[in-house]
Amino acid sequence: MTGSKNKRFYFIALGVLIVLSAYPLWGGAKMVYLSITQGAISPEQYVKYVIPYAAICVSLIWFTALHPLFFKLRRFAFPVGLATAFCVFFAVEVYLETLPMLVAGMTPIDPATLTPGVGEPGSTVEAWQAYLCVVSPNLVEQSTAYTTQDSLYYVIGGSYFKVHFYLISLLMITMMSGLVYSLAKRLRFSEQSTIKPIVMRGSSTAVFIALCLFANATAFFRQADPIQTPLASVLTCTFFVLLGVTVGVNVGSFLTSRQRSLRVSLPVFLSALTVVLMYLGEALMMQGNLYRFGTGWFFDGLPYIVLAPVDILIILLAAFFTSLILGSLTRTARKKKQSAL
C-alpha cells in the first residue's frame, strides 16, 4: 500500500509541477526555437517572465523526477538533490541569458534626454531581461536606451540587477524542493509527527510564491522616481517583511524538534539576513542607492550606510514576526503535550 501511495504521489507531484510550469516552459522553448531558426530573438518576441522562471521550473521538475533516486542517499538525500537542482537552474539560466537578441535597425538614444545618442545594443538576453522593469533615475547612468519605430527599450548595463533574480530563485527552489521532499518522505516512512512541519512548510511556500507573482505582475506600482508613492512604499515594505517571515518560518519548520535556542534563533537570524540581502541586491543594482519611501530623517540613508531608519525597522519587523510566529507555535505544542499528560 505504501508503495502505491509513493508512486501516486510521484506522478501527481510531477504532473502538477509540469502543469504549473506550462507558461515558463513554453516561453523558454519558444525563445530557444526562435534563436535556432532565426539566429536571434527580436525584442517583440521576448517572452515575459521566462527569466528566471523557466530555469526555476526545470530545476524543480528535475528534483521531483529524481527524488526517488536521491532517497537512496539517506540523510544526504535532500542536500545532494538540492545541490543538483541548483546546478540545473544555473545551467538553464545561463543558457537562456546567452541567447542572442536581434538588434539590427535599432537606434541608440540618450536615456536621460531621450535624444539621439551613440552605442551598440546589447546582443544577448542577459542585457535585455530587465527592460520590462521600471527604471529608476539611479539606474539611468548605467543604462542605455534604444528605440524602434514604435517602442522604447532600456538596456541595463552590468549584471548587479540579477542579484534579486538569483536570490529569489534559489529561495523558491529550496522551499519547493523541501516541500516535495517532506511529503515524499512522510509517505515513504509514514511519519505522523511530520504533519505540522509540512503544514508550516506548505503555507510559507505558498505565501512566498504568491508574493513573488504579485511582485512580478505589479512591480508594486513603482514609479520611475527615487522617492516612491505611498502605495508603492507600503507594498514594498510589506513584501520585504513577509519575505523574511516566510523564509524564517520555512527554516523553523525543519527545526521543530530542536532546542528552543536553535529552532527560534536561527530562523529569526535567517529571516533578517534575507531582508538584508534583498537590500544589498537593490543597493548594488542602483550603484549604492535605494528606493526611498518618503522624505525626512526617517526615510533618509544614515551616514556611512545606505539603509534608512525605516529600512532597519523593516529588517527588525521581519525578525520580530518570525520570532512571534515560531514562539506561538512552540507554546501551543507545549500546552497540547501537557494536556495529553
C-alpha positions as CSV (number, residue, x, y, z in Angstrom):
1,M,0.0,0.0,0.0
2,T,2.8,2.4,0.8
3,G,4.5,1.7,-2.5
4,S,1.3,2.5,-4.4
5,K,1.0,5.8,-2.4
6,N,4.6,6.7,-3.3
7,K,4.0,6.1,-7.0
8,R,0.8,8.0,-6.9
9,F,2.4,10.9,-5.2
10,Y,5.4,10.8,-7.6
11,F,3.2,11.1,-10.7
12,I,0.8,13.6,-9.2
13,A,3.6,15.9,-7.9
14,L,5.4,15.7,-11.3
15,G,2.1,16.3,-13.2
16,V,1.2,19.3,-11.0
17,L,4.6,20.9,-11.4
18,I,4.5,20.4,-15.2
19,V,1.1,22.0,-15.5
20,L,2.0,24.9,-13.2
21,S,5.2,25.3,-15.2
22,A,3.5,25.3,-18.6
23,Y,3.9,29.0,-19.4
24,P,7.5,29.4,-18.4
25,L,8.4,26.1,-20.2
26,W,6.5,27.2,-23.3
27,G,8.1,30.6,-23.3
28,G,11.6,29.2,-22.8
29,A,11.1,26.6,-25.5
30,K,9.8,29.3,-27.9
31,M,12.8,31.6,-27.3
32,V,15.2,28.7,-27.9
33,Y,13.4,27.7,-31.0
34,L,13.4,31.3,-32.4
35,S,17.1,31.6,-31.6
36,I,17.8,28.5,-33.5
37,T,15.6,29.1,-36.5
38,Q,16.1,32.9,-36.8
39,G,19.6,33.2,-35.3
40,A,18.3,35.8,-32.8
41,I,15.2,37.0,-30.9
42,S,13.6,40.3,-31.6
43,P,12.5,42.4,-28.6
44,E,8.9,41.9,-29.6
45,Q,9.4,38.1,-29.4
46,Y,10.9,38.3,-25.9
47,V,8.5,36.3,-23.6
48,K,7.8,37.9,-20.3
49,Y,8.8,36.1,-17.1
50,V,10.8,33.4,-18.9
51,I,13.8,34.8,-17.0
52,P,14.2,33.3,-14.4
53,Y,11.1,31.2,-14.1
54,A,11.8,28.7,-16.9
55,A,15.1,27.7,-15.2
56,I,13.3,27.5,-11.8
57,C,10.7,25.2,-13.2
58,V,13.2,22.9,-15.0
59,S,15.2,22.6,-11.8
60,L,12.1,21.8,-9.7
61,I,10.9,19.2,-12.2
62,W,14.4,17.7,-12.2
63,F,14.4,17.4,-8.4
64,T,10.9,15.9,-8.3
65,A,11.6,13.5,-11.1
66,L,14.7,12.2,-9.4
67,H,13.8,12.4,-5.8
68,P,13.2,8.5,-5.5
69,L,16.9,8.2,-6.6
70,F,18.0,10.8,-4.1
71,F,16.3,8.9,-1.2
72,K,18.9,6.2,-1.7
73,L,21.4,8.6,-0.3
74,R,19.6,8.6,3.1
75,R,20.4,11.6,5.2
76,F,22.3,13.2,2.3
77,A,19.3,12.9,0.0
78,F,17.9,16.4,0.3
79,P,21.2,18.4,0.3
80,V,22.5,16.4,-2.7
81,G,19.2,16.7,-4.5
82,L,19.0,20.4,-3.8
83,A,22.6,20.9,-5.0
84,T,21.9,19.2,-8.3
85,A,18.7,21.4,-8.7
86,F,20.8,24.5,-8.2
87,C,23.2,23.3,-10.9
88,V,20.4,22.6,-13.3
89,F,18.9,26.1,-12.6
90,F,22.2,27.9,-13.3
91,A,22.9,25.8,-16.4
92,V,19.5,26.5,-17.9
93,E,19.5,30.2,-16.8
94,V,23.0,30.9,-18.2
95,Y,22.0,29.2,-21.5
96,L,18.8,31.3,-21.8
97,E,20.7,34.5,-20.8
98,T,23.2,34.0,-23.6
99,L,20.6,33.6,-26.4
100,P,21.2,36.4,-29.0
101,M,18.9,39.4,-29.4
102,L,18.1,40.9,-32.8
103,V,19.3,44.5,-32.6
104,A,19.7,45.4,-36.3
105,G,17.8,48.6,-37.2
106,M,17.5,49.9,-33.6
107,T,18.5,53.4,-32.8
108,P,20.5,54.3,-29.6
109,I,19.3,57.3,-27.7
110,D,20.4,59.1,-24.6
111,P,18.3,57.6,-21.7
112,A,18.4,60.9,-19.8
113,T,17.2,63.2,-22.5
114,L,15.7,60.7,-25.0
115,T,17.7,62.3,-27.8
116,P,19.8,60.5,-30.4
117,G,23.0,59.1,-28.8
118,V,25.7,56.6,-29.5
119,G,26.3,53.0,-28.6
120,E,25.6,49.4,-29.5
121,P,22.6,47.5,-28.3
122,G,23.1,44.5,-26.0
123,S,23.3,41.4,-28.1
124,T,22.1,38.8,-25.6
125,V,19.1,38.1,-23.4
126,E,21.2,38.9,-20.4
127,A,21.3,42.6,-21.3
128,W,17.6,42.7,-22.2
129,Q,16.0,40.7,-19.4
130,A,15.4,43.8,-17.3
131,Y,13.9,46.1,-19.9
132,L,10.4,45.4,-18.6
133,C,11.3,46.8,-15.2
134,V,10.6,50.4,-14.1
135,V,13.9,52.3,-14.5
136,S,14.8,54.5,-11.5
137,P,16.8,57.7,-12.2
138,N,19.6,56.0,-10.2
139,L,19.8,53.4,-13.0
140,V,19.8,55.8,-15.9
141,E,23.5,56.4,-15.7
142,Q,24.3,52.7,-16.1
143,S,21.6,52.1,-18.7
144,T,21.4,52.6,-22.4
145,A,18.2,53.1,-24.4
146,Y,17.2,52.0,-27.8
147,T,14.2,52.8,-29.9
148,T,12.4,51.2,-32.8
149,Q,9.6,52.7,-34.8
150,D,7.1,52.4,-32.0
151,S,8.9,51.1,-28.9
152,L,11.5,52.3,-26.4
153,Y,13.7,49.8,-24.6
154,Y,16.1,50.4,-21.6
155,V,19.0,48.0,-21.5
156,I,20.7,47.9,-18.1
157,G,24.5,47.7,-18.2
158,G,26.2,45.3,-15.8
159,S,24.7,42.3,-14.0
160,Y,24.1,43.5,-10.5
161,F,20.3,43.6,-11.0
162,K,20.4,39.8,-11.2
163,V,21.2,39.5,-7.5
164,H,17.5,39.7,-6.8
165,F,16.7,37.2,-9.6
166,Y,19.1,34.7,-8.2
167,L,18.4,35.2,-4.5
168,I,14.6,34.8,-5.0
169,S,15.1,31.9,-7.5
170,L,17.3,29.9,-5.1
171,L,14.9,30.5,-2.2
172,M,12.0,29.4,-4.3
173,I,13.8,26.2,-5.4
174,T,14.8,25.5,-1.8
175,M,11.3,25.9,-0.4
176,M,9.5,24.0,-3.1
177,S,12.1,21.2,-3.1
178,G,11.9,21.0,0.7
179,L,8.1,20.6,0.5
180,V,8.2,17.9,-2.2
181,Y,10.9,16.0,-0.3
182,S,9.0,16.3,3.0
183,L,5.7,15.0,1.5
184,A,7.5,12.1,-0.2
185,K,9.4,11.2,2.9
186,R,6.2,11.2,5.0
187,L,4.5,8.8,2.6
188,R,7.6,6.6,2.3
189,F,8.1,6.2,6.1
190,S,4.6,7.0,7.4
191,E,5.9,9.7,9.9
192,Q,2.9,11.1,11.6
193,S,5.0,13.6,13.6
194,T,5.9,15.4,10.4
195,I,2.4,16.7,9.6
196,K,2.8,20.0,11.5
197,P,6.2,20.9,9.9
198,I,4.8,20.1,6.5
199,V,1.8,22.4,7.0
200,M,4.2,25.2,8.1
201,R,6.4,24.4,5.0
202,G,3.5,24.4,2.7
203,S,1.8,27.6,4.0
204,S,5.1,29.6,4.0
205,T,6.0,28.3,0.5
206,A,2.5,29.3,-0.8
207,V,2.8,32.8,0.6
208,F,6.3,33.2,-0.8
209,I,5.2,32.2,-4.3
210,A,2.1,34.4,-4.1
211,L,4.3,37.3,-3.1
212,C,6.7,36.8,-6.0
213,L,3.9,36.5,-8.5
214,F,2.3,39.7,-7.1
215,A,5.7,41.5,-7.3
216,N,6.2,40.4,-10.9
217,A,2.7,41.4,-12.0
218,T,2.6,44.8,-10.4
219,A,6.2,45.8,-9.6
220,F,4.4,47.3,-6.5
221,F,3.1,50.0,-8.8
222,R,6.5,51.7,-8.6
223,Q,7.2,55.0,-10.4
224,A,10.4,55.9,-12.2
225,D,11.4,58.2,-9.3
226,P,13.8,57.8,-6.4
227,I,11.0,58.5,-3.9
228,Q,8.1,56.2,-4.2
229,T,4.4,56.8,-3.8
230,P,2.7,55.8,-0.5
231,L,1.1,52.8,-2.2
232,A,4.4,51.6,-3.7
233,S,6.2,52.2,-0.4
234,V,3.7,50.2,1.7
235,L,3.6,47.3,-0.8
236,T,7.4,47.2,-1.0
237,C,7.8,47.3,2.8
238,T,5.2,44.6,3.3
239,F,6.9,42.4,0.7
240,F,10.2,42.7,2.5
241,V,8.7,41.9,5.9
242,L,6.7,38.9,4.6
243,L,9.6,37.7,2.6
244,G,11.8,37.5,5.7
245,V,8.9,35.9,7.7
246,T,8.2,33.2,5.1
247,V,11.9,32.2,4.9
248,G,12.2,32.2,8.7
249,V,9.0,30.0,9.2
250,N,10.1,27.7,6.5
251,V,13.5,27.2,8.1
252,G,11.8,26.8,11.5
253,S,9.7,24.0,10.2
254,F,12.8,21.9,9.8
255,L,13.9,22.6,13.4
256,T,10.7,21.8,15.4
257,S,12.4,19.0,17.3
258,R,15.5,21.0,18.2
259,Q,16.2,23.1,21.3
260,R,14.4,26.4,21.5
261,S,17.6,28.4,21.2
262,L,18.1,26.8,17.8
263,R,14.6,26.4,16.5
264,V,13.8,30.1,17.0
265,S,17.1,32.0,17.0
266,L,18.4,30.5,13.7
267,P,15.2,31.2,11.7
268,V,15.0,34.7,13.2
269,F,18.6,35.4,12.1
270,L,18.0,34.0,8.6
271,S,14.8,36.0,8.3
272,A,16.6,39.2,9.0
273,L,19.5,38.1,6.8
274,T,17.2,37.5,3.8
275,V,15.9,41.1,4.0
276,V,19.4,42.5,4.4
277,L,20.5,40.6,1.2
278,M,17.5,42.0,-0.6
279,Y,18.5,45.5,0.3
280,L,22.1,44.7,-0.6
281,G,21.0,43.5,-4.1
282,E,19.0,46.7,-4.6
283,A,21.9,48.8,-3.5
284,L,24.3,47.0,-5.9
285,M,21.8,47.4,-8.7
286,M,21.3,51.1,-8.0
287,Q,25.0,52.0,-7.5
288,G,24.8,52.5,-3.8
289,N,21.3,53.9,-3.6
290,L,17.9,52.5,-2.6
291,Y,14.3,53.3,-3.4
292,R,13.1,55.7,-0.8
293,F,9.7,55.5,0.9
294,G,9.4,59.2,1.8
295,T,11.3,62.3,2.8
296,G,12.7,63.3,6.2
297,W,15.2,61.8,8.7
298,F,13.2,58.5,9.0
299,F,13.5,57.8,5.2
300,D,17.0,59.2,4.5
301,G,20.0,57.0,4.4
302,L,22.1,57.0,7.6
303,P,25.8,58.2,7.4
304,Y,28.2,55.6,6.1
305,I,25.4,53.1,5.3
306,V,22.7,53.1,2.6
307,L,20.0,52.0,5.0
308,A,17.5,54.5,6.4
309,P,15.8,54.1,9.8
310,V,12.7,52.8,8.1
311,D,14.8,50.1,6.4
312,I,16.3,49.0,9.7
313,L,12.7,48.9,11.1
314,I,11.6,46.6,8.3
315,I,14.5,44.2,9.0
316,L,13.6,44.1,12.7
317,L,9.9,43.6,11.9
318,A,10.7,40.6,9.8
319,A,12.8,39.1,12.7
320,F,10.1,40.1,15.2
321,F,7.2,38.5,13.4
322,T,9.2,35.3,12.7
323,S,10.0,35.0,16.4
324,L,6.4,35.7,17.3
325,I,5.0,33.0,15.0
326,L,7.6,30.3,15.9
327,G,7.3,31.2,19.6
328,S,3.5,30.9,19.4
329,L,3.7,27.5,17.7
330,T,6.1,26.3,20.4
331,R,3.8,27.4,23.2
332,T,0.8,25.7,21.5
333,A,2.7,22.5,21.1
334,R,3.8,22.6,24.8
335,K,0.3,23.1,26.0
336,K,-1.0,20.2,23.9
337,K,1.7,18.0,25.3
338,Q,0.9,19.0,28.9
339,S,-2.8,18.4,28.4
340,A,-2.2,15.0,27.0
341,L,-0.3,14.1,30.1
